[in-house]
Amino acid sequence: MLIELKKFGTTLISRQAGLEAFKAFQPAFKGIKPNENLEIDFSGVLTFSPSWGDEFLGPLFEQLGDKLVLLPSDNMSVQATLKILQEINKRSFVIREQ
């Protein structure tokens, strides 16, 4: 399954907005098959804050582990936020090679 984060907006900031996006995604999340990966596409996202990312990606990572796959992004905001989240949470996301 592929989710394009731009569906939640191009400026993804604040914990509250991240939590709301995660809750809005829950019905679609239940449709993921046990052997299926969830791929996150950052295309079209301009700003991606650590607080939004933590509220959205954190619970997905807890539930899916290595089945959560992040697509590569050239966006410096996305890259910096993913690095921060990995350092703070002491875990590594699976990021697909380009």
PAPADO-844003 format. One record per residue: residue number from 0; chain; x, y, z of N, C-alpha, C in turn. Coordinates in steps of 0.02 Angstrom, whole numbers, plus 50000, padded with zeros to 5 digits. Example, Ala and Ser with C-alpha at 12.3 -4.5 7.8 and 13.67 -1.06 7.14 Angstrom:
2
<site><i>0</i><ch>A</ch><n_c1>50660</n_c1><n_c2>49716</n_c2><n_c3>50390</n_c3><ca_c1>50615</ca_c1><ca_c2>49775</ca_c2><ca_c3>50390</ca_c3><c_c1>50660</c_c1><c_c2>49835</c_c2><c_c3>50390</c_c3></site>
<site><i>1</i><ch>A</ch><n_c1>50642</n_c1><n_c2>49888</n_c2><n_c3>50354</n_c3><ca_c1>50684</ca_c1><ca_c2>49947</ca_c2><ca_c3>50357</ca_c3><c_c1>50645</c_c1><c_c2>50002</c_c2><c_c3>50394</c_c3></site>
//
This chain:
98
<site><i>0</i><ch>A</ch><n_c1>50042</n_c1><n_c2>49941</n_c2><n_c3>50000</n_c3><ca_c1>50000</ca_c1><ca_c2>50000</ca_c2><ca_c3>50000</ca_c3><c_c1>50045</c_c1><c_c2>50062</c_c2><c_c3>50000</c_c3></site>
<site><i>1</i><ch>A</ch><n_c1>50024</n_c1><n_c2>50112</n_c2><n_c3>49962</n_c3><ca_c1>50061</ca_c1><ca_c2>50175</ca_c2><ca_c3>49957</ca_c3><c_c1>50019</c_c1><c_c2>50231</c_c2><c_c3>49985</c_c3></site>
<site><i>2</i><ch>A</ch><n_c1>50050</n_c1><n_c2>50273</n_c2><n_c3>50026</n_c3><ca_c1>50015</ca_c1><ca_c2>50333</ca_c2><ca_c3>50050</ca_c3><c_c1>50057</c_c1><c_c2>50393</c_c2><c_c3>50032</c_c3></site>
<site><i>3</i><ch>A</ch><n_c1>50025</n_c1><n_c2>50440</n_c2><n_c3>49999</n_c3><ca_c1>50057</ca_c1><ca_c2>50503</ca_c2><ca_c3>49980</ca_c3><c_c1>50041</c_c1><c_c2>50554</c_c2><c_c3>50034</c_c3></site>
<site><i>4</i><ch>A</ch><n_c1>50093</n_c1><n_c2>50577</n_c2><n_c3>50069</n_c3><ca_c1>50082</ca_c1><ca_c2>50623</ca_c2><ca_c3>50125</ca_c3><c_c1>50053</c_c1><c_c2>50690</c_c2><c_c3>50103</c_c3></site>
<site><i>5</i><ch>A</ch><n_c1>50062</n_c1><n_c2>50708</n_c2><n_c3>50040</n_c3><ca_c1>50035</ca_c1><ca_c2>50772</ca_c2><ca_c3>50016</ca_c3><c_c1>49959</c_c1><c_c2>50773</c_c2><c_c3>50021</c_c3></site>
<site><i>6</i><ch>A</ch><n_c1>49928</n_c1><n_c2>50716</n_c2><n_c3>50028</n_c3><ca_c1>49855</ca_c1><ca_c2>50714</ca_c2><ca_c3>50038</ca_c3><c_c1>49835</c_c1><c_c2>50746</c_c2><c_c3>50104</c_c3></site>
<site><i>7</i><ch>A</ch><n_c1>49883</n_c1><n_c2>50751</n_c2><n_c3>50150</n_c3><ca_c1>49871</ca_c1><ca_c2>50783</ca_c2><ca_c3>50215</ca_c3><c_c1>49893</c_c1><c_c2>50856</c_c2><c_c3>50214</c_c3></site>
<site><i>8</i><ch>A</ch><n_c1>49920</n_c1><n_c2>50879</n_c2><n_c3>50158</n_c3><ca_c1>49943</ca_c1><ca_c2>50948</ca_c2><ca_c3>50151</ca_c3><c_c1>50016</c_c1><c_c2>50950</c_c2><c_c3>50130</c_c3></site>
<site><i>9</i><ch>A</ch><n_c1>50038</n_c1><n_c2>51009</n_c2><n_c3>50112</n_c3><ca_c1>50108</ca_c1><ca_c2>51016</ca_c2><ca_c3>50091</ca_c3><c_c1>50152</c_c1><c_c2>51042</c_c2><c_c3>50147</c_c3></site>
<site><i>10</i><ch>A</ch><n_c1>50121</n_c1><n_c2>51070</n_c2><n_c3>50198</n_c3><ca_c1>50158</ca_c1><ca_c2>51095</ca_c2><ca_c3>50256</ca_c3><c_c1>50135</c_c1><c_c2>51054</c_c2><c_c3>50316</c_c3></site>
<site><i>11</i><ch>A</ch><n_c1>50174</n_c1><n_c2>51004</n_c2><n_c3>50333</n_c3><ca_c1>50155</ca_c1><ca_c2>50957</ca_c2><ca_c3>50386</ca_c3><c_c1>50191</c_c1><c_c2>50976</c_c2><c_c3>50450</c_c3></site>
<site><i>12</i><ch>A</ch><n_c1>50156</n_c1><n_c2>51013</n_c2><n_c3>50492</n_c3><ca_c1>50186</ca_c1><ca_c2>51037</ca_c2><ca_c3>50555</ca_c3><c_c1>50137</c_c1><c_c2>51027</c_c2><c_c3>50612</c_c3></site>
<site><i>13</i><ch>A</ch><n_c1>50160</n_c1><n_c2>51024</n_c2><n_c3>50671</n_c3><ca_c1>50126</ca_c1><ca_c2>51020</ca_c2><ca_c3>50735</ca_c3><c_c1>50105</c_c1><c_c2>50948</c_c2><c_c3>50753</c_c3></site>
<site><i>14</i><ch>A</ch><n_c1>50110</n_c1><n_c2>50934</n_c2><n_c3>50816</n_c3><ca_c1>50090</ca_c1><ca_c2>50869</ca_c2><ca_c3>50842</ca_c3><c_c1>50015</c_c1><c_c2>50857</c_c2><c_c3>50830</c_c3></site>
<site><i>15</i><ch>A</ch><n_c1>49975</n_c1><n_c2>50907</n_c2><n_c3>50844</n_c3><ca_c1>49903</ca_c1><ca_c2>50900</ca_c2><ca_c3>50837</ca_c3><c_c1>49884</c_c1><c_c2>50881</c_c2><c_c3>50765</c_c3></site>
<site><i>16</i><ch>A</ch><n_c1>49914</n_c1><n_c2>50915</n_c2><n_c3>50716</n_c3><ca_c1>49899</ca_c1><ca_c2>50900</ca_c2><ca_c3>50646</ca_c3><c_c1>49922</c_c1><c_c2>50829</c_c2><c_c3>50627</c_c3></site>
<site><i>17</i><ch>A</ch><n_c1>49980</n_c1><n_c2>50809</n_c2><n_c3>50653</n_c3><ca_c1>50005</ca_c1><ca_c2>50741</ca_c2><ca_c3>50640</ca_c3><c_c1>49960</c_c1><c_c2>50688</c_c2><c_c3>50670</c_c3></site>
<site><i>18</i><ch>A</ch><n_c1>49937</n_c1><n_c2>50700</n_c2><n_c3>50730</n_c3><ca_c1>49891</ca_c1><ca_c2>50653</ca_c2><ca_c3>50763</ca_c3><c_c1>49825</c_c1><c_c2>50648</c_c2><c_c3>50725</c_c3></site>
<site><i>19</i><ch>A</ch><n_c1>49800</n_c1><n_c2>50705</n_c2><n_c3>50703</n_c3><ca_c1>49737</ca_c1><ca_c2>50705</ca_c2><ca_c3>50665</ca_c3><c_c1>49745</c_c1><c_c2>50668</c_c2><c_c3>50599</c_c3></site>
<site><i>20</i><ch>A</ch><n_c1>49803</n_c1><n_c2>50677</n_c2><n_c3>50566</n_c3><ca_c1>49816</ca_c1><ca_c2>50641</ca_c2><ca_c3>50504</ca_c3><c_c1>49819</c_c1><c_c2>50566</c_c2><c_c3>50517</c_c3></site>
<site><i>21</i><ch>A</ch><n_c1>49852</n_c1><n_c2>50546</n_c2><n_c3>50571</n_c3><ca_c1>49857</ca_c1><ca_c2>50476</ca_c2><ca_c3>50588</ca_c3><c_c1>49788</c_c1><c_c2>50446</c_c2><c_c3>50600</c_c3></site>
<site><i>22</i><ch>A</ch><n_c1>49746</n_c1><n_c2>50482</n_c2><n_c3>50636</n_c3><ca_c1>49678</ca_c1><ca_c2>50457</ca_c2><ca_c3>50650</ca_c3><c_c1>49637</c_c1><c_c2>50452</c_c2><c_c3>50585</c_c3></site>
<site><i>23</i><ch>A</ch><n_c1>49646</n_c1><n_c2>50502</n_c2><n_c3>50541</n_c3><ca_c1>49610</ca_c1><ca_c2>50501</ca_c2><ca_c3>50478</ca_c3><c_c1>49632</c_c1><c_c2>50442</c_c2><c_c3>50434</c_c3></site>
<site><i>24</i><ch>A</ch><n_c1>49694</n_c1><n_c2>50420</n_c2><n_c3>50442</n_c3><ca_c1>49721</ca_c1><ca_c2>50366</ca_c2><ca_c3>50402</ca_c3><c_c1>49700</c_c1><c_c2>50297</c_c2><c_c3>50428</c_c3></site>
<site><i>25</i><ch>A</ch><n_c1>49677</n_c1><n_c2>50292</n_c2><n_c3>50489</n_c3><ca_c1>49662</ca_c1><ca_c2>50228</ca_c2><ca_c3>50520</ca_c3><c_c1>49616</c_c1><c_c2>50182</c_c2><c_c3>50479</c_c3></site>
<site><i>26</i><ch>A</ch><n_c1>49561</n_c1><n_c2>50206</n_c2><n_c3>50450</n_c3><ca_c1>49519</ca_c1><ca_c2>50160</ca_c2><ca_c3>50410</ca_c3><c_c1>49557</c_c1><c_c2>50128</c_c2><c_c3>50352</c_c3></site>
<site><i>27</i><ch>A</ch><n_c1>49600</n_c1><n_c2>50165</n_c2><n_c3>50318</n_c3><ca_c1>49639</ca_c1><ca_c2>50137</ca_c2><ca_c3>50263</ca_c3><c_c1>49691</c_c1><c_c2>50089</c_c2><c_c3>50289</c_c3></site>
<site><i>28</i><ch>A</ch><n_c1>49719</n_c1><n_c2>50104</n_c2><n_c3>50347</n_c3><ca_c1>49772</ca_c1><ca_c2>50062</ca_c2><ca_c3>50377</ca_c3><c_c1>49746</c_c1><c_c2>49992</c_c2><c_c3>50391</c_c3></site>
<site><i>29</i><ch>A</ch><n_c1>49684</n_c1><n_c2>49985</n_c2><n_c3>50408</n_c3><ca_c1>49655</ca_c1><ca_c2>49919</ca_c2><ca_c3>50422</ca_c3><c_c1>49652</c_c1><c_c2>49875</c_c2><c_c3>50361</c_c3></site>
<site><i>30</i><ch>A</ch><n_c1>49658</n_c1><n_c2>49905</n_c2><n_c3>50301</n_c3><ca_c1>49656</ca_c1><ca_c2>49867</ca_c2><ca_c3>50239</ca_c3><c_c1>49723</c_c1><c_c2>49838</c_c2><c_c3>50218</c_c3></site>
<site><i>31</i><ch>A</ch><n_c1>49775</n_c1><n_c2>49849</n_c2><n_c3>50257</n_c3><ca_c1>49841</ca_c1><ca_c2>49823</ca_c2><ca_c3>50239</ca_c3><c_c1>49844</c_c1><c_c2>49748</c_c2><c_c3>50255</c_c3></site>
<site><i>32</i><ch>A</ch><n_c1>49866</n_c1><n_c2>49710</n_c2><n_c3>50206</n_c3><ca_c1>49872</ca_c1><ca_c2>49637</ca_c2><ca_c3>50215</ca_c3><c_c1>49933</c_c1><c_c2>49622</c_c2><c_c3>50260</c_c3></site>
<site><i>33</i><ch>A</ch><n_c1>49933</n_c1><n_c2>49566</n_c2><n_c3>50295</n_c3><ca_c1>49987</ca_c1><ca_c2>49549</ca_c2><ca_c3>50341</ca_c3><c_c1>50057</c_c1><c_c2>49548</c_c2><c_c3>50309</c_c3></site>
<site><i>34</i><ch>A</ch><n_c1>50061</n_c1><n_c2>49529</n_c2><n_c3>50246</n_c3><ca_c1>50127</ca_c1><ca_c2>49524</ca_c2><ca_c3>50213</ca_c3><c_c1>50142</c_c1><c_c2>49585</c_c2><c_c3>50171</c_c3></site>
<site><i>35</i><ch>A</ch><n_c1>50101</n_c1><n_c2>49637</n_c2><n_c3>50176</n_c3><ca_c1>50108</ca_c1><ca_c2>49697</ca_c2><ca_c3>50133</ca_c3><c_c1>50147</c_c1><c_c2>49752</c_c2><c_c3>50169</c_c3></site>
<site><i>36</i><ch>A</ch><n_c1>50189</n_c1><n_c2>49788</n_c2><n_c3>50132</n_c3><ca_c1>50224</ca_c1><ca_c2>49846</ca_c2><ca_c3>50158</ca_c3><c_c1>50179</c_c1><c_c2>49907</c_c2><c_c3>50151</c_c3></site>
<site><i>37</i><ch>A</ch><n_c1>50190</n_c1><n_c2>49955</n_c2><n_c3>50195</n_c3><ca_c1>50159</ca_c1><ca_c2>50021</ca_c2><ca_c3>50189</ca_c3><c_c1>50214</c_c1><c_c2>50069</c_c2><c_c3>50167</c_c3></site>
<site><i>38</i><ch>A</ch><n_c1>50208</n_c1><n_c2>50096</n_c2><n_c3>50107</n_c3><ca_c1>50259</ca_c1><ca_c2>50141</ca_c2><ca_c3>50081</ca_c3><c_c1>50235</c_c1><c_c2>50213</c_c2><c_c3>50089</c_c3></site>
<site><i>39</i><ch>A</ch><n_c1>50279</n_c1><n_c2>50256</n_c2><n_c3>50114</n_c3><ca_c1>50264</ca_c1><ca_c2>50326</ca_c2><ca_c3>50126</ca_c3><c_c1>50300</c_c1><c_c2>50367</c_c2><c_c3>50073</c_c3></site>
<site><i>40</i><ch>A</ch><n_c1>50261</n_c1><n_c2>50406</n_c2><n_c3>50035</n_c3><ca_c1>50288</ca_c1><ca_c2>50448</ca_c2><ca_c3>49981</ca_c3><c_c1>50285</c_c1><c_c2>50521</c_c2><c_c3>50004</c_c3></site>
<site><i>41</i><ch>A</ch><n_c1>50344</n_c1><n_c2>50554</n_c2><n_c3>50005</n_c3><ca_c1>50350</ca_c1><ca_c2>50623</ca_c2><ca_c3>50027</ca_c3><c_c1>50345</c_c1><c_c2>50673</c_c2><c_c3>49969</c_c3></site>
<site><i>42</i><ch>A</ch><n_c1>50334</n_c1><n_c2>50650</n_c2><n_c3>49908</n_c3><ca_c1>50329</ca_c1><ca_c2>50694</ca_c2><ca_c3>49850</ca_c3><c_c1>50276</c_c1><c_c2>50747</c_c2><c_c3>49861</c_c3></site>
<site><i>43</i><ch>A</ch><n_c1>50293</n_c1><n_c2>50809</n_c2><n_c3>49845</n_c3><ca_c1>50245</ca_c1><ca_c2>50864</ca_c2><ca_c3>49852</ca_c3><c_c1>50243</c_c1><c_c2>50896</c_c2><c_c3>49921</c_c3></site>
<site><i>44</i><ch>A</ch><n_c1>50277</n_c1><n_c2>50866</n_c2><n_c3>49970</n_c3><ca_c1>50279</ca_c1><ca_c2>50895</ca_c2><ca_c3>50037</ca_c3><c_c1>50334</c_c1><c_c2>50948</c_c2><c_c3>50038</c_c3></site>
<site><i>45</i><ch>A</ch><n_c1>50316</n_c1><n_c2>51008</n_c2><n_c3>50061</n_c3><ca_c1>50365</ca_c1><ca_c2>51063</ca_c2><ca_c3>50064</ca_c3><c_c1>50399</c_c1><c_c2>51066</c_c2><c_c3>50132</c_c3></site>
<site><i>46</i><ch>A</ch><n_c1>50360</n_c1><n_c2>51059</n_c2><n_c3>50185</n_c3><ca_c1>50387</ca_c1><ca_c2>51063</ca_c2><ca_c3>50253</ca_c3><c_c1>50362</c_c1><c_c2>51003</c_c2><c_c3>50292</c_c3></site>
<site><i>47</i><ch>A</ch><n_c1>50409</n_c1><n_c2>50970</n_c2><n_c3>50326</n_c3><ca_c1>50394</ca_c1><ca_c2>50909</ca_c2><ca_c3>50364</ca_c3><c_c1>50429</c_c1><c_c2>50915</c_c2><c_c3>50432</c_c3></site>
<site><i>48</i><ch>A</ch><n_c1>50390</n_c1><n_c2>50930</n_c2><n_c3>50484</n_c3><ca_c1>50420</ca_c1><ca_c2>50942</ca_c2><ca_c3>50550</ca_c3><c_c1>50427</c_c1><c_c2>50878</c_c2><c_c3>50590</c_c3></site>
<site><i>49</i><ch>A</ch><n_c1>50475</n_c1><n_c2>50877</n_c2><n_c3>50637</n_c3><ca_c1>50483</ca_c1><ca_c2>50819</ca_c2><ca_c3>50680</ca_c3><c_c1>50421</c_c1><c_c2>50804</c_c2><c_c3>50722</c_c3></site>
<site><i>50</i><ch>A</ch><n_c1>50386</n_c1><n_c2>50855</n_c2><n_c3>50744</n_c3><ca_c1>50326</ca_c1><ca_c2>50843</ca_c2><ca_c3>50785</ca_c3><c_c1>50272</c_c1><c_c2>50808</c_c2><c_c3>50745</c_c3></site>
<site><i>51</i><ch>A</ch><n_c1>50259</n_c1><n_c2>50831</n_c2><n_c3>50684</n_c3><ca_c1>50209</ca_c1><ca_c2>50799</ca_c2><ca_c3>50641</ca_c3><c_c1>50231</c_c1><c_c2>50728</c_c2><c_c3>50625</c_c3></site>
<site><i>52</i><ch>A</ch><n_c1>50294</n_c1><n_c2>50720</n_c2><n_c3>50605</n_c3><ca_c1>50321</ca_c1><ca_c2>50655</ca_c2><ca_c3>50587</ca_c3><c_c1>50317</c_c1><c_c2>50605</c_c2><c_c3>50644</c_c3></site>
<site><i>53</i><ch>A</ch><n_c1>50332</n_c1><n_c2>50628</n_c2><n_c3>50705</n_c3><ca_c1>50330</ca_c1><ca_c2>50584</ca_c2><ca_c3>50763</ca_c3><c_c1>50259</c_c1><c_c2>50559</c_c2><c_c3>50777</c_c3></site>
<site><i>54</i><ch>A</ch><n_c1>50210</n_c1><n_c2>50603</n_c2><n_c3>50770</n_c3><ca_c1>50141</ca_c1><ca_c2>50584</ca_c2><ca_c3>50782</ca_c3><c_c1>50113</c_c1><c_c2>50538</c_c2><c_c3>50728</c_c3></site>
<site><i>55</i><ch>A</ch><n_c1>50137</n_c1><n_c2>50545</n_c2><n_c3>50667</n_c3><ca_c1>50111</ca_c1><ca_c2>50504</ca_c2><ca_c3>50612</ca_c3><c_c1>50153</c_c1><c_c2>50441</c_c2><c_c3>50602</c_c3></site>
<site><i>56</i><ch>A</ch><n_c1>50218</n_c1><n_c2>50450</n_c2><n_c3>50594</n_c3><ca_c1>50261</ca_c1><ca_c2>50392</ca_c2><ca_c3>50579</ca_c3><c_c1>50274</c_c1><c_c2>50349</c_c2><c_c3>50640</c_c3></site>
<site><i>57</i><ch>A</ch><n_c1>50277</n_c1><n_c2>50380</n_c2><n_c3>50699</n_c3><ca_c1>50292</ca_c1><ca_c2>50342</ca_c2><ca_c3>50761</ca_c3><c_c1>50245</c_c1><c_c2>50284</c_c2><c_c3>50772</c_c3></site>
<site><i>58</i><ch>A</ch><n_c1>50179</n_c1><n_c2>50296</n_c2><n_c3>50774</n_c3><ca_c1>50133</ca_c1><ca_c2>50240</ca_c2><ca_c3>50784</ca_c3><c_c1>50134</c_c1><c_c2>50189</c_c2><c_c3>50727</c_c3></site>
<site><i>59</i><ch>A</ch><n_c1>50144</n_c1><n_c2>50213</n_c2><n_c3>50666</n_c3><ca_c1>50149</ca_c1><ca_c2>50166</ca_c2><ca_c3>50610</ca_c3><c_c1>50209</c_c1><c_c2>50120</c_c2><c_c3>50618</c_c3></site>
<site><i>60</i><ch>A</ch><n_c1>50265</n_c1><n_c2>50149</n_c2><n_c3>50639</n_c3><ca_c1>50326</ca_c1><ca_c2>50110</ca_c2><ca_c3>50650</ca_c3><c_c1>50315</c_c1><c_c2>50059</c_c2><c_c3>50706</c_c3></site>
<site><i>61</i><ch>A</ch><n_c1>50281</n_c1><n_c2>50080</n_c2><n_c3>50759</n_c3><ca_c1>50267</ca_c1><ca_c2>50034</ca_c2><ca_c3>50815</ca_c3><c_c1>50226</c_c1><c_c2>49975</c_c2><c_c3>50791</c_c3></site>
<site><i>62</i><ch>A</ch><n_c1>50179</n_c1><n_c2>49986</n_c2><n_c3>50748</n_c3><ca_c1>50134</ca_c1><ca_c2>49933</ca_c2><ca_c3>50725</ca_c3><c_c1>50164</c_c1><c_c2>49891</c_c2><c_c3>50669</c_c3></site>
<site><i>63</i><ch>A</ch><n_c1>50204</n_c1><n_c2>49922</n_c2><n_c3>50626</n_c3><ca_c1>50228</ca_c1><ca_c2>49887</ca_c2><ca_c3>50566</ca_c3><c_c1>50302</c_c1><c_c2>49868</c_c2><c_c3>50566</c_c3></site>
<site><i>64</i><ch>A</ch><n_c1>50343</n_c1><n_c2>49903</n_c2><n_c3>50605</n_c3><ca_c1>50414</ca_c1><ca_c2>49889</ca_c2><ca_c3>50605</ca_c3><c_c1>50444</c_c1><c_c2>49897</c_c2><c_c3>50536</c_c3></site>
<site><i>65</i><ch>A</ch><n_c1>50479</n_c1><n_c2>49846</n_c2><n_c3>50512</n_c3><ca_c1>50513</ca_c1><ca_c2>49849</ca_c2><ca_c3>50447</ca_c3><c_c1>50465</c_c1><c_c2>49847</c_c2><c_c3>50388</c_c3></site>
<site><i>66</i><ch>A</ch><n_c1>50401</n_c1><n_c2>49838</n_c2><n_c3>50400</n_c3><ca_c1>50353</ca_c1><ca_c2>49840</ca_c2><ca_c3>50345</ca_c3><c_c1>50333</c_c1><c_c2>49912</c_c2><c_c3>50328</c_c3></site>
<site><i>67</i><ch>A</ch><n_c1>50357</n_c1><n_c2>49960</n_c2><n_c3>50369</n_c3><ca_c1>50348</ca_c1><ca_c2>50030</ca_c2><ca_c3>50353</ca_c3><c_c1>50409</c_c1><c_c2>50051</c_c2><c_c3>50312</c_c3></site>
<site><i>68</i><ch>A</ch><n_c1>50398</n_c1><n_c2>50068</n_c2><n_c3>50249</n_c3><ca_c1>50452</ca_c1><ca_c2>50084</ca_c2><ca_c3>50202</ca_c3><c_c1>50443</c_c1><c_c2>50157</c_c2><c_c3>50179</c_c3></site>
<site><i>69</i><ch>A</ch><n_c1>50495</n_c1><n_c2>50197</n_c2><n_c3>50189</n_c3><ca_c1>50492</ca_c1><ca_c2>50267</ca_c2><ca_c3>50168</ca_c3><c_c1>50526</c_c1><c_c2>50273</c_c2><c_c3>50100</c_c3></site>
<site><i>70</i><ch>A</ch><n_c1>50492</n_c1><n_c2>50307</n_c2><n_c3>50055</n_c3><ca_c1>50522</ca_c1><ca_c2>50319</ca_c2><ca_c3>49989</ca_c3><c_c1>50572</c_c1><c_c2>50376</c_c2><c_c3>49995</c_c3></site>
<site><i>71</i><ch>A</ch><n_c1>50625</n_c1><n_c2>50374</n_c2><n_c3>49957</n_c3><ca_c1>50677</ca_c1><ca_c2>50426</ca_c2><ca_c3>49962</ca_c3><c_c1>50650</c_c1><c_c2>50495</c_c2><c_c3>49942</c_c3></site>
<site><i>72</i><ch>A</ch><n_c1>50679</n_c1><n_c2>50547</n_c2><n_c3>49971</n_c3><ca_c1>50658</ca_c1><ca_c2>50615</ca_c2><ca_c3>49956</ca_c3><c_c1>50720</c_c1><c_c2>50660</c_c2><c_c3>49951</c_c3></site>
<site><i>73</i><ch>A</ch><n_c1>50718</n_c1><n_c2>50706</n_c2><n_c3>49904</n_c3><ca_c1>50772</ca_c1><ca_c2>50756</ca_c2><ca_c3>49898</ca_c3><c_c1>50758</c_c1><c_c2>50817</c_c2><c_c3>49942</c_c3></site>
<site><i>74</i><ch>A</ch><n_c1>50700</n_c1><n_c2>50819</n_c2><n_c3>49973</n_c3><ca_c1>50680</ca_c1><ca_c2>50876</ca_c2><ca_c3>50014</ca_c3><c_c1>50722</c_c1><c_c2>50877</c_c2><c_c3>50079</c_c3></site>
<site><i>75</i><ch>A</ch><n_c1>50757</n_c1><n_c2>50932</n_c2><n_c3>50089</n_c3><ca_c1>50800</ca_c1><ca_c2>50937</ca_c2><ca_c3>50148</ca_c3><c_c1>50760</c_c1><c_c2>50936</c_c2><c_c3>50213</c_c3></site>
<site><i>76</i><ch>A</ch><n_c1>50699</n_c1><n_c2>50963</n_c2><n_c3>50213</n_c3><ca_c1>50657</ca_c1><ca_c2>50962</ca_c2><ca_c3>50272</ca_c3><c_c1>50639</c_c1><c_c2>50890</c_c2><c_c3>50291</c_c3></site>
<site><i>77</i><ch>A</ch><n_c1>50623</n_c1><n_c2>50850</n_c2><n_c3>50242</n_c3><ca_c1>50607</ca_c1><ca_c2>50779</ca_c2><ca_c3>50253</ca_c3><c_c1>50669</c_c1><c_c2>50742</c_c2><c_c3>50279</c_c3></site>
<site><i>78</i><ch>A</ch><n_c1>50725</n_c1><n_c2>50752</n_c2><n_c3>50246</n_c3><ca_c1>50786</ca_c1><ca_c2>50718</ca_c2><ca_c3>50266</ca_c3><c_c1>50807</c_c1><c_c2>50735</c_c2><c_c3>50337</c_c3></site>
<site><i>79</i><ch>A</ch><n_c1>50804</n_c1><n_c2>50800</n_c2><n_c3>50354</n_c3><ca_c1>50824</ca_c1><ca_c2>50822</ca_c2><ca_c3>50421</ca_c3><c_c1>50776</c_c1><c_c2>50793</c_c2><c_c3>50474</c_c3></site>
<site><i>80</i><ch>A</ch><n_c1>50712</n_c1><n_c2>50794</n_c2><n_c3>50460</n_c3><ca_c1>50663</ca_c1><ca_c2>50769</ca_c2><ca_c3>50508</ca_c3><c_c1>50672</c_c1><c_c2>50694</c_c2><c_c3>50519</c_c3></site>
<site><i>81</i><ch>A</ch><n_c1>50682</n_c1><n_c2>50656</n_c2><n_c3>50466</n_c3><ca_c1>50691</ca_c1><ca_c2>50584</ca_c2><ca_c3>50474</ca_c3><c_c1>50754</c_c1><c_c2>50569</c_c2><c_c3>50515</c_c3></site>
<site><i>82</i><ch>A</ch><n_c1>50807</n_c1><n_c2>50607</n_c2><n_c3>50504</n_c3><ca_c1>50869</ca_c1><ca_c2>50598</ca_c2><ca_c3>50542</ca_c3><c_c1>50856</c_c1><c_c2>50613</c_c2><c_c3>50616</c_c3></site>
<site><i>83</i><ch>A</ch><n_c1>50821</n_c1><n_c2>50667</n_c2><n_c3>50631</n_c3><ca_c1>50805</ca_c1><ca_c2>50685</ca_c2><ca_c3>50700</ca_c3><c_c1>50763</c_c1><c_c2>50631</c_c2><c_c3>50733</c_c3></site>
<site><i>84</i><ch>A</ch><n_c1>50712</n_c1><n_c2>50607</n_c2><n_c3>50699</n_c3><ca_c1>50668</ca_c1><ca_c2>50556</ca_c2><ca_c3>50727</ca_c3><c_c1>50706</c_c1><c_c2>50491</c_c2><c_c3>50741</c_c3></site>
<site><i>85</i><ch>A</ch><n_c1>50751</n_c1><n_c2>50473</n_c2><n_c3>50697</n_c3><ca_c1>50790</ca_c1><ca_c2>50412</ca_c2><ca_c3>50708</ca_c3><c_c1>50837</c_c1><c_c2>50420</c_c2><c_c3>50767</c_c3></site>
<site><i>86</i><ch>A</ch><n_c1>50868</n_c1><n_c2>50479</n_c2><n_c3>50774</n_c3><ca_c1>50914</ca_c1><ca_c2>50491</ca_c2><ca_c3>50830</ca_c3><c_c1>50877</c_c1><c_c2>50493</c_c2><c_c3>50897</c_c3></site>
<site><i>87</i><ch>A</ch><n_c1>50821</n_c1><n_c2>50529</n_c2><n_c3>50899</n_c3><ca_c1>50783</ca_c1><ca_c2>50536</ca_c2><ca_c3>50961</ca_c3><c_c1>50754</c_c1><c_c2>50470</c_c2><c_c3>50984</c_c3></site>
<site><i>88</i><ch>A</ch><n_c1>50725</n_c1><n_c2>50433</n_c2><n_c3>50937</n_c3><ca_c1>50691</ca_c1><ca_c2>50370</ca_c2><ca_c3>50954</ca_c3><c_c1>50737</c_c1><c_c2>50309</c_c2><c_c3>50953</c_c3></site>
<site><i>89</i><ch>A</ch><n_c1>50799</n_c1><n_c2>50320</n_c2><n_c3>50933</n_c3><ca_c1>50849</ca_c1><ca_c2>50266</ca_c2><ca_c3>50931</ca_c3><c_c1>50824</c_c1><c_c2>50205</c_c2><c_c3>50892</c_c3></site>
<site><i>90</i><ch>A</ch><n_c1>50797</n_c1><n_c2>50220</n_c2><n_c3>50832</n_c3><ca_c1>50775</ca_c1><ca_c2>50168</ca_c2><ca_c3>50787</ca_c3><c_c1>50784</c_c1><c_c2>50193</c_c2><c_c3>50716</c_c3></site>
<site><i>91</i><ch>A</ch><n_c1>50792</n_c1><n_c2>50146</n_c2><n_c3>50671</n_c3><ca_c1>50803</ca_c1><ca_c2>50165</ca_c2><ca_c3>50601</ca_c3><c_c1>50743</c_c1><c_c2>50146</c_c2><c_c3>50558</c_c3></site>
<site><i>92</i><ch>A</ch><n_c1>50723</n_c1><n_c2>50194</n_c2><n_c3>50517</n_c3><ca_c1>50670</ca_c1><ca_c2>50180</ca_c2><ca_c3>50469</ca_c3><c_c1>50700</c_c1><c_c2>50143</c_c2><c_c3>50409</c_c3></site>
<site><i>93</i><ch>A</ch><n_c1>50660</n_c1><n_c2>50103</n_c2><n_c3>50376</n_c3><ca_c1>50679</ca_c1><ca_c2>50073</ca_c2><ca_c3>50313</ca_c3><c_c1>50667</c_c1><c_c2>50125</c_c2><c_c3>50259</c_c3></site>
<site><i>94</i><ch>A</ch><n_c1>50720</n_c1><n_c2>50146</n_c2><n_c3>50226</n_c3><ca_c1>50713</ca_c1><ca_c2>50195</ca_c2><ca_c3>50172</ca_c3><c_c1>50735</c_c1><c_c2>50161</c_c2><c_c3>50108</c_c3></site>
<site><i>95</i><ch>A</ch><n_c1>50688</n_c1><n_c2>50158</n_c2><n_c3>50060</n_c3><ca_c1>50703</ca_c1><ca_c2>50125</ca_c2><ca_c3>49998</ca_c3><c_c1>50759</c_c1><c_c2>50162</c_c2><c_c3>49961</c_c3></site>
<site><i>96</i><ch>A</ch><n_c1>50802</n_c1><n_c2>50124</n_c2><n_c3>49931</n_c3><ca_c1>50857</ca_c1><ca_c2>50152</ca_c2><ca_c3>49891</ca_c3><c_c1>50829</c_c1><c_c2>50186</c_c2><c_c3>49829</c_c3></site>
<site><i>97</i><ch>A</ch><n_c1>50862</n_c1><n_c2>50238</n_c2><n_c3>49806</n_c3><ca_c1>50839</ca_c1><ca_c2>50272</ca_c2><ca_c3>49745</ca_c3><c_c1>50856</c_c1><c_c2>50232</c_c2><c_c3>49684</c_c3></site>
//
